[in-house]
Amino acid sequence: MATMEAEAIRLLLRGAFPEADEIAVEDRTGGGDHFQVTVASPAFDGLSLLDQHRRVNEALSAPLADGSIHELRIKTKGSA
């Protein structure tokens, strides 16, 4: 199984949410496959928490599908 670098995930999220006020990625275990991401973006305004998390999952769909990301914890918030 391939591992991911936190910076690679941050770049994927920045591409999906260029207007984001905050994007943070933490490798929770140091093994390159368990991550905590935080995204604060006006793109989430008016969306339910579930829909916000779906958008993040869509942005990271490739590394989630190939197993590079084994576990993903997500925190999101809009601009309000």
MARVOVEX-775125 format. One record per residue: residue number from 1; x, y, z of N, C-alpha, C in turn. Coordinates in nm, 2 decimals. Atoms other than C-alpha are relative to their C-alpha. Example, Ala and Ser with C-alpha at 12.3 -4.5 7.8 and 13.67 -1.06 7.14 Angstrom:
2
+-----+--------+--------+--------+--------+--------+--------+--------+--------+--------+
:  nr :   n_px :   n_py :   n_pz :  ca_px :  ca_py :  ca_pz :   c_px :   c_py :   c_pz :
+-----+--------+--------+--------+--------+--------+--------+--------+--------+--------+
:   1 :   0.09 :  -0.12 :   0.00 :   1.23 :  -0.45 :   0.78 :   0.09 :   0.12 :   0.00 :
:   2 :  -0.09 :  -0.11 :   0.00 :   1.37 :  -0.11 :   0.71 :  -0.08 :   0.11 :   0.08 :
+-----+--------+--------+--------+--------+--------+--------+--------+--------+--------+
END
This chain:
80
+-----+--------+--------+--------+--------+--------+--------+--------+--------+--------+
:  nr :   n_px :   n_py :   n_pz :  ca_px :  ca_py :  ca_pz :   c_px :   c_py :   c_pz :
+-----+--------+--------+--------+--------+--------+--------+--------+--------+--------+
:   1 :   0.08 :  -0.12 :   0.00 :   0.00 :   0.00 :   0.00 :   0.09 :   0.12 :   0.00 :
:   2 :  -0.07 :  -0.12 :   0.01 :   0.13 :   0.34 :  -0.09 :  -0.03 :   0.09 :   0.12 :
:   3 :   0.03 :  -0.10 :  -0.11 :   0.16 :   0.62 :   0.17 :  -0.01 :   0.14 :  -0.07 :
:   4 :   0.02 :  -0.13 :   0.05 :   0.07 :   0.98 :   0.13 :   0.08 :   0.10 :   0.09 :
:   5 :  -0.06 :  -0.10 :  -0.08 :   0.25 :   1.29 :   0.24 :  -0.11 :   0.10 :   0.03 :
:   6 :   0.10 :  -0.10 :  -0.04 :   0.05 :   1.55 :   0.43 :   0.00 :   0.12 :  -0.11 :
:   7 :   0.00 :  -0.11 :   0.10 :   0.16 :   1.82 :   0.17 :  -0.07 :  -0.04 :  -0.12 :
:   8 :   0.07 :   0.04 :   0.12 :   0.03 :   1.61 :  -0.12 :  -0.16 :   0.01 :   0.03 :
:   9 :   0.14 :  -0.01 :  -0.04 :  -0.31 :   1.60 :   0.06 :  -0.04 :   0.14 :   0.00 :
:  10 :   0.03 :  -0.14 :  -0.01 :  -0.30 :   1.97 :   0.13 :  -0.01 :   0.06 :  -0.14 :
:  11 :   0.00 :  -0.05 :   0.14 :  -0.23 :   2.04 :  -0.24 :  -0.13 :  -0.05 :  -0.07 :
:  12 :   0.13 :   0.05 :   0.05 :  -0.53 :   1.82 :  -0.34 :  -0.12 :   0.09 :   0.05 :
:  13 :   0.10 :  -0.08 :  -0.06 :  -0.75 :   2.01 :  -0.10 :   0.00 :   0.15 :  -0.05 :
:  14 :  -0.01 :  -0.14 :   0.05 :  -0.62 :   2.35 :  -0.21 :  -0.05 :   0.01 :  -0.14 :
:  15 :   0.05 :   0.00 :   0.14 :  -0.70 :   2.26 :  -0.57 :  -0.15 :  -0.01 :   0.00 :
:  16 :   0.15 :   0.01 :  -0.01 :  -1.06 :   2.16 :  -0.47 :  -0.07 :   0.12 :   0.07 :
:  17 :   0.06 :  -0.12 :  -0.07 :  -1.11 :   2.46 :  -0.24 :   0.10 :   0.12 :   0.00 :
:  18 :  -0.10 :  -0.11 :   0.01 :  -0.89 :   2.74 :  -0.37 :  -0.04 :   0.13 :   0.08 :
:  19 :   0.05 :  -0.12 :  -0.07 :  -1.10 :   3.00 :  -0.18 :   0.01 :  -0.03 :   0.15 :
:  20 :   0.00 :   0.04 :  -0.15 :  -1.04 :   2.82 :   0.16 :   0.08 :   0.10 :   0.08 :
:  21 :  -0.07 :  -0.08 :  -0.09 :  -0.94 :   3.03 :   0.45 :   0.10 :  -0.08 :   0.08 :
:  22 :  -0.08 :   0.08 :  -0.07 :  -0.78 :   2.74 :   0.62 :   0.00 :  -0.14 :  -0.06 :
:  23 :  -0.01 :   0.14 :   0.04 :  -0.65 :   2.40 :   0.51 :   0.12 :  -0.05 :   0.09 :
:  24 :  -0.10 :   0.06 :  -0.09 :  -0.46 :   2.19 :   0.77 :  -0.01 :  -0.15 :  -0.02 :
:  25 :  -0.01 :   0.14 :   0.01 :  -0.34 :   1.83 :   0.73 :   0.10 :  -0.05 :   0.10 :
:  26 :  -0.09 :   0.06 :  -0.10 :  -0.20 :   1.62 :   1.01 :   0.01 :  -0.15 :  -0.02 :
:  27 :  -0.02 :   0.15 :   0.00 :  -0.05 :   1.27 :   0.98 :  -0.01 :  -0.04 :   0.14 :
:  28 :   0.03 :   0.03 :  -0.14 :  -0.20 :   1.13 :   1.30 :   0.09 :  -0.11 :   0.06 :
:  29 :  -0.08 :   0.11 :  -0.05 :   0.03 :   0.82 :   1.33 :   0.14 :   0.00 :  -0.05 :
:  30 :  -0.14 :   0.00 :   0.06 :   0.34 :   0.91 :   1.13 :   0.02 :  -0.10 :  -0.11 :
:  31 :  -0.01 :   0.11 :   0.10 :   0.27 :   0.62 :   0.90 :  -0.04 :   0.04 :  -0.14 :
:  32 :   0.04 :  -0.04 :   0.13 :   0.14 :   0.82 :   0.61 :  -0.13 :  -0.05 :  -0.06 :
:  33 :   0.13 :   0.05 :   0.05 :  -0.21 :   0.67 :   0.59 :  -0.12 :   0.03 :   0.10 :
:  34 :   0.11 :  -0.04 :  -0.09 :  -0.41 :   0.81 :   0.89 :   0.01 :   0.15 :   0.02 :
:  35 :  -0.01 :  -0.15 :   0.01 :  -0.49 :   1.18 :   0.85 :  -0.12 :   0.07 :   0.07 :
:  36 :   0.11 :  -0.10 :  -0.05 :  -0.69 :   1.46 :   1.02 :   0.01 :   0.12 :  -0.09 :
:  37 :   0.00 :  -0.12 :   0.08 :  -0.79 :   1.74 :   0.78 :  -0.10 :   0.09 :   0.05 :
:  38 :   0.09 :  -0.11 :  -0.04 :  -0.94 :   2.07 :   0.86 :  -0.01 :   0.09 :  -0.12 :
:  39 :   0.02 :  -0.09 :   0.12 :  -1.09 :   2.28 :   0.58 :  -0.11 :   0.10 :   0.04 :
:  40 :   0.10 :  -0.11 :  -0.02 :  -1.26 :   2.62 :   0.64 :  -0.01 :   0.08 :  -0.13 :
:  41 :   0.02 :  -0.06 :   0.13 :  -1.41 :   2.75 :   0.32 :  -0.14 :   0.06 :  -0.02 :
:  42 :   0.14 :  -0.05 :   0.03 :  -1.70 :   2.97 :   0.20 :  -0.08 :  -0.09 :  -0.09 :
:  43 :   0.07 :   0.10 :   0.09 :  -1.78 :   2.69 :  -0.04 :  -0.09 :  -0.09 :   0.09 :
:  44 :   0.09 :   0.08 :  -0.09 :  -1.94 :   2.52 :   0.27 :  -0.12 :   0.07 :   0.05 :
:  45 :   0.11 :  -0.08 :  -0.05 :  -2.17 :   2.80 :   0.35 :  -0.14 :  -0.05 :  -0.05 :
:  46 :   0.13 :   0.05 :   0.04 :  -2.53 :   2.67 :   0.35 :  -0.01 :  -0.15 :  -0.02 :
:  47 :   0.00 :   0.14 :   0.02 :  -2.43 :   2.31 :   0.32 :   0.00 :  -0.07 :   0.14 :
:  48 :   0.00 :   0.08 :  -0.12 :  -2.50 :   2.05 :   0.59 :   0.14 :  -0.06 :   0.03 :
:  49 :  -0.12 :   0.05 :  -0.03 :  -2.21 :   1.90 :   0.77 :   0.03 :  -0.13 :  -0.08 :
:  50 :  -0.02 :   0.12 :   0.09 :  -2.26 :   1.57 :   0.58 :   0.04 :   0.04 :  -0.14 :
:  51 :  -0.04 :  -0.05 :   0.13 :  -2.24 :   1.76 :   0.25 :   0.14 :   0.06 :  -0.01 :
:  52 :  -0.14 :  -0.05 :  -0.01 :  -1.93 :   1.94 :   0.36 :   0.10 :  -0.11 :   0.00 :
:  53 :  -0.09 :   0.12 :  -0.01 :  -1.76 :   1.61 :   0.44 :   0.00 :  -0.07 :  -0.13 :
:  54 :   0.01 :   0.07 :   0.13 :  -1.88 :   1.46 :   0.11 :   0.09 :   0.07 :  -0.10 :
:  55 :  -0.08 :  -0.08 :   0.09 :  -1.71 :   1.75 :  -0.07 :   0.15 :  -0.03 :   0.02 :
:  56 :  -0.14 :   0.04 :  -0.03 :  -1.38 :   1.67 :   0.11 :   0.03 :  -0.14 :  -0.05 :
:  57 :  -0.02 :   0.14 :   0.05 :  -1.41 :   1.30 :   0.04 :   0.01 :   0.00 :  -0.15 :
:  58 :  -0.01 :  -0.01 :   0.14 :  -1.47 :   1.38 :  -0.33 :   0.14 :   0.05 :  -0.04 :
:  59 :  -0.13 :  -0.05 :   0.04 :  -1.15 :   1.59 :  -0.34 :   0.11 :  -0.10 :   0.02 :
:  60 :  -0.10 :   0.10 :  -0.03 :  -0.96 :   1.30 :  -0.19 :  -0.03 :  -0.14 :  -0.05 :
:  61 :   0.05 :   0.13 :   0.04 :  -1.13 :   1.03 :  -0.38 :   0.10 :  -0.10 :  -0.05 :
:  62 :  -0.11 :   0.09 :   0.05 :  -0.82 :   0.89 :  -0.56 :   0.08 :  -0.06 :   0.11 :
:  63 :  -0.08 :   0.06 :  -0.10 :  -0.60 :   0.84 :  -0.26 :  -0.09 :  -0.09 :   0.10 :
:  64 :   0.09 :   0.09 :  -0.08 :  -0.90 :   0.70 :  -0.06 :  -0.03 :  -0.13 :  -0.08 :
:  65 :   0.04 :   0.12 :   0.08 :  -0.99 :   0.46 :  -0.35 :   0.12 :  -0.10 :  -0.01 :
:  66 :  -0.12 :   0.09 :   0.02 :  -0.63 :   0.33 :  -0.39 :   0.06 :  -0.05 :   0.13 :
:  67 :  -0.05 :   0.05 :  -0.13 :  -0.58 :   0.28 :  -0.01 :   0.12 :   0.09 :   0.05 :
:  68 :  -0.11 :  -0.08 :  -0.05 :  -0.31 :   0.55 :   0.02 :  -0.04 :   0.07 :   0.13 :
:  69 :   0.06 :  -0.05 :  -0.13 :  -0.54 :   0.71 :   0.29 :  -0.09 :  -0.11 :   0.05 :
:  70 :   0.07 :   0.10 :  -0.06 :  -0.66 :   0.44 :   0.52 :  -0.11 :   0.05 :   0.09 :
:  71 :   0.09 :  -0.06 :  -0.08 :  -0.83 :   0.66 :   0.77 :   0.00 :   0.15 :  -0.02 :
:  72 :   0.00 :  -0.15 :   0.02 :  -0.95 :   1.02 :   0.73 :  -0.10 :   0.06 :   0.10 :
:  73 :   0.09 :  -0.07 :  -0.09 :  -1.09 :   1.24 :   1.00 :  -0.01 :   0.14 :  -0.05 :
:  74 :   0.02 :  -0.13 :   0.07 :  -1.25 :   1.56 :   0.87 :  -0.07 :   0.09 :   0.10 :
:  75 :   0.06 :  -0.11 :  -0.07 :  -1.33 :   1.89 :   1.03 :  -0.03 :   0.11 :  -0.11 :
:  76 :   0.03 :  -0.10 :   0.09 :  -1.51 :   2.15 :   0.82 :  -0.07 :   0.11 :   0.06 :
:  77 :   0.09 :  -0.11 :  -0.04 :  -1.66 :   2.49 :   0.86 :   0.00 :   0.10 :  -0.12 :
:  78 :   0.02 :  -0.11 :   0.10 :  -1.79 :   2.77 :   0.64 :   0.06 :   0.13 :   0.04 :
:  79 :  -0.06 :  -0.13 :  -0.03 :  -1.69 :   3.13 :   0.64 :  -0.07 :   0.08 :   0.11 :
:  80 :   0.08 :  -0.08 :  -0.09 :  -1.97 :   3.24 :   0.87 :   0.04 :  -0.03 :   0.15 :
+-----+--------+--------+--------+--------+--------+--------+--------+--------+--------+
END
